[in-house]
Amino acid sequence: MTQPTGTIAEILFGARHSPADGISSRVDEVTVTHEGGRHTADERTPAVRLVTRTNTIPGMTLHHFEPVEPRPAERVGYMASGAWVVVGVDLARELGIAPAAYKLHDRSETPARYAALNS
């Protein structure tokens, strides 16, 4: 299997950053995957992909990033971890989005922990 390619982007961390095992618990940069990317993802810059949801909130399009690697089957997620991926002008053009910092959904939980947090 070939490694995904893309552009390296910085991760920003909020005061409530809390991924017990998400990629943002171990790195401060990621590889944002896209066509024609020049950087190959690796363990120091793991691959993330843009996720776009239209009309989750009526009339709005929402964007976030999540790992390309599938979450373990016994886990619930991916969800926001308190980290953001910084998308500069050139990368934003490549992805068709505005330059900004977008949430990184790299946190996952056991079903029991997820239920406890949401009860």
Residue frames as qw, qx, qy, qz and C-alpha x, y, z in Angstrom:
[[0.000, 0.890, 0.456, 0.000, 0.00, 0.00, 0.00],
 [0.421, 0.410, -0.030, 0.808, 1.42, 3.39, -0.93],
 [0.243, -0.465, -0.454, 0.720, 1.57, 6.16, 1.62],
 [0.197, 0.884, 0.422, 0.048, -0.76, 9.12, 1.03],
 [0.459, 0.087, 0.052, 0.883, 0.76, 12.35, -0.25],
 [0.075, -0.899, -0.417, -0.111, -0.17, 15.94, 0.44],
 [0.189, 0.699, -0.193, 0.662, 1.03, 19.11, 2.14],
 [0.483, -0.218, -0.632, 0.566, 2.45, 19.41, 5.65],
 [0.245, -0.721, -0.169, -0.626, 0.35, 21.59, 7.96],
 [0.098, 0.254, -0.650, 0.709, 0.87, 22.72, 11.54],
 [0.463, -0.558, -0.683, -0.084, -1.44, 21.71, 14.38],
 [0.135, -0.492, 0.288, -0.810, -2.61, 24.28, 16.94],
 [0.428, -0.273, -0.832, 0.224, -3.58, 23.07, 20.41],
 [0.359, -0.675, -0.150, -0.626, -6.38, 24.55, 22.51],
 [0.233, -0.488, 0.597, -0.592, -6.42, 24.77, 26.30],
 [0.776, -0.095, 0.441, -0.441, -8.75, 21.73, 26.43],
 [0.568, 0.450, -0.649, -0.232, -6.76, 19.51, 24.07],
 [0.598, -0.330, 0.631, -0.368, -7.43, 15.94, 25.21],
 [0.850, 0.265, -0.361, -0.277, -6.76, 13.06, 22.83],
 [0.753, -0.477, 0.451, -0.046, -5.63, 10.07, 24.89],
 [0.681, -0.102, 0.635, 0.350, -4.46, 8.27, 21.78],
 [0.544, 0.807, 0.222, -0.063, -5.17, 10.57, 18.81],
 [0.726, 0.379, 0.029, 0.573, -2.45, 11.66, 16.42],
 [0.032, 0.833, -0.089, 0.546, -2.36, 15.11, 18.02],
 [0.743, -0.661, 0.105, -0.025, -1.17, 13.46, 21.25],
 [0.821, -0.254, 0.297, 0.416, 2.14, 12.64, 19.58],
 [0.513, 0.239, 0.338, 0.752, 2.81, 15.08, 16.69],
 [0.016, 0.682, 0.234, -0.692, 2.49, 18.79, 15.97],
 [0.287, 0.448, -0.439, -0.724, 2.29, 18.54, 12.17],
 [0.710, 0.256, 0.642, -0.135, 0.20, 16.45, 9.78],
 [0.109, -0.102, 0.672, 0.726, 0.12, 15.73, 6.07],
 [0.540, 0.460, 0.317, -0.630, -3.11, 17.05, 4.57],
 [0.484, 0.086, 0.789, 0.369, -3.84, 14.67, 1.70],
 [0.477, 0.715, 0.123, -0.496, -4.75, 15.96, -1.76],
 [0.822, 0.486, 0.212, 0.206, -4.11, 15.30, -5.44],
 [0.518, 0.712, -0.133, 0.454, -0.61, 16.25, -6.51],
 [0.540, -0.827, 0.150, -0.032, 0.73, 16.49, -2.97],
 [0.524, 0.664, -0.488, 0.215, 4.53, 16.56, -2.77],
 [0.171, -0.498, 0.729, -0.438, 5.05, 15.26, 0.77],
 [0.646, -0.104, -0.741, -0.150, 4.61, 11.61, 1.73],
 [0.641, -0.618, 0.101, -0.443, 2.88, 11.03, 5.07],
 [0.584, 0.188, -0.727, 0.308, 4.88, 9.20, 7.73],
 [0.557, -0.503, -0.608, 0.258, 4.85, 8.67, 11.50],
 [0.304, -0.262, -0.212, 0.891, 6.11, 12.24, 12.13],
 [0.299, 0.232, -0.091, -0.921, 3.47, 13.79, 9.84],
 [0.319, 0.248, 0.914, -0.034, 0.54, 11.34, 9.68],
 [0.048, -0.227, -0.600, -0.766, -2.05, 11.67, 6.93],
 [0.233, 0.457, 0.597, -0.617, -5.33, 13.48, 7.52],
 [0.140, 0.369, 0.686, 0.611, -8.17, 14.13, 5.11],
 [0.240, -0.006, 0.075, -0.968, -10.65, 16.94, 4.72],
 [0.021, 0.443, 0.895, -0.041, -14.22, 16.02, 5.70],
 [0.180, -0.055, -0.119, -0.975, -17.00, 18.26, 4.41],
 [0.049, 0.461, 0.867, -0.183, -20.55, 18.12, 5.72],
 [0.114, -0.210, -0.301, -0.923, -23.24, 20.11, 3.96],
 [0.529, -0.415, -0.265, -0.692, -26.45, 21.19, 5.71],
 [0.465, -0.196, -0.762, 0.405, -25.60, 19.60, 9.07],
 [0.008, 0.551, 0.380, -0.743, -26.73, 23.03, 10.20],
 [0.487, 0.701, 0.516, 0.075, -29.26, 24.24, 7.60],
 [0.337, 0.937, 0.022, 0.085, -27.57, 26.38, 4.96],
 [0.236, -0.835, 0.494, 0.057, -24.04, 25.79, 6.27],
 [0.871, 0.315, -0.351, 0.133, -21.10, 23.75, 5.04],
 [0.567, -0.749, 0.339, -0.054, -18.78, 22.53, 7.80],
 [0.709, 0.496, -0.475, 0.159, -15.20, 21.30, 7.39],
 [0.594, -0.678, 0.427, -0.071, -12.88, 19.37, 9.67],
 [0.461, 0.516, -0.720, -0.048, -9.95, 16.99, 9.31],
 [0.856, -0.342, 0.318, -0.222, -9.64, 13.43, 10.50],
 [0.348, -0.469, 0.772, 0.251, -6.98, 10.72, 10.19],
 [0.599, 0.337, -0.554, -0.470, -6.85, 8.75, 6.96],
 [0.206, 0.123, -0.953, 0.185, -6.09, 5.68, 9.08],
 [0.588, -0.456, -0.476, -0.469, -9.39, 4.06, 10.09],
 [0.403, -0.528, 0.496, -0.558, -10.18, 4.11, 13.80],
 [0.019, 0.112, -0.986, 0.124, -10.02, 0.77, 15.58],
 [0.423, -0.324, -0.694, -0.483, -13.29, -1.18, 15.25],
 [0.482, -0.485, -0.678, 0.268, -13.76, -1.30, 19.04],
 [0.215, -0.293, -0.223, 0.905, -13.66, 2.49, 19.35],
 [0.195, 0.843, 0.501, -0.028, -16.23, 5.29, 18.83],
 [0.191, -0.685, 0.165, 0.683, -15.12, 8.39, 16.93],
 [0.485, 0.063, -0.193, 0.851, -13.52, 10.30, 15.39],
 [0.176, -0.906, -0.383, -0.033, -14.43, 13.43, 17.38],
 [0.176, 0.863, -0.183, 0.437, -12.87, 16.80, 18.11],
 [0.797, -0.189, -0.369, 0.439, -9.83, 16.74, 20.37],
 [0.298, -0.904, -0.054, 0.300, -9.15, 20.43, 20.97],
 [0.450, -0.329, 0.467, 0.686, -6.61, 20.62, 18.14],
 [0.514, 0.780, 0.151, -0.323, -6.84, 22.49, 14.82],
 [0.698, 0.129, 0.417, 0.568, -5.10, 22.04, 11.47],
 [0.012, 0.734, -0.065, -0.676, -3.77, 25.32, 10.07],
 [0.629, 0.472, 0.530, 0.318, -4.61, 25.67, 6.38],
 [0.200, -0.499, 0.180, 0.824, -2.59, 28.38, 4.61],
 [0.448, 0.599, -0.068, -0.660, -3.51, 30.13, 1.37],
 [0.305, 0.405, -0.760, -0.407, -1.86, 27.69, -1.07],
 [0.025, 0.073, 0.990, -0.119, -3.27, 24.60, 0.63],
 [0.368, 0.460, 0.505, -0.631, -6.69, 26.24, 0.91],
 [0.460, 0.516, -0.340, -0.637, -6.71, 26.84, -2.85],
 [0.204, 0.230, -0.933, -0.187, -5.76, 23.21, -3.43],
 [0.043, 0.237, 0.925, -0.292, -8.61, 22.00, -1.19],
 [0.143, -0.490, -0.544, -0.666, -11.21, 24.57, -2.33],
 [0.453, -0.728, -0.491, 0.154, -11.75, 26.01, 1.17],
 [0.020, -0.945, 0.094, -0.314, -10.90, 29.28, 2.92],
 [0.478, 0.322, -0.595, 0.560, -7.56, 29.68, 4.70],
 [0.575, -0.605, 0.119, -0.538, -8.22, 29.10, 8.41],
 [0.038, -0.275, 0.914, -0.296, -7.64, 26.70, 11.29],
 [0.738, -0.121, -0.386, -0.540, -10.04, 23.75, 11.10],
 [0.713, -0.428, 0.442, -0.336, -10.87, 21.28, 13.87],
 [0.352, 0.345, -0.867, -0.075, -8.97, 18.02, 13.94],
 [0.857, -0.227, 0.111, -0.448, -11.23, 15.09, 14.83],
 [0.522, 0.412, -0.740, 0.099, -8.66, 12.55, 15.99],
 [0.311, -0.277, 0.717, -0.559, -10.06, 11.47, 19.35],
 [0.668, -0.136, -0.627, -0.378, -11.79, 8.13, 19.82],
 [0.436, -0.382, 0.563, -0.589, -13.26, 6.49, 22.91],
 [0.028, -0.089, -0.995, 0.026, -14.31, 3.06, 24.07],
 [0.333, -0.497, -0.594, -0.537, -18.09, 2.63, 23.86],
 [0.524, -0.594, -0.547, 0.271, -18.33, 2.64, 27.70],
 [0.344, -0.323, -0.109, 0.875, -16.29, 5.84, 28.04],
 [0.050, -0.216, -0.429, -0.875, -18.27, 7.50, 25.25],
 [0.422, -0.586, -0.639, -0.264, -21.56, 6.57, 26.96],
 [0.503, -0.545, -0.419, 0.524, -20.28, 7.92, 30.30],
 [0.243, -0.160, 0.083, 0.953, -19.20, 11.21, 28.72],
 [0.219, -0.168, -0.440, -0.854, -22.54, 11.65, 26.97],
 [0.366, -0.491, -0.790, -0.024, -24.95, 10.67, 29.74]]
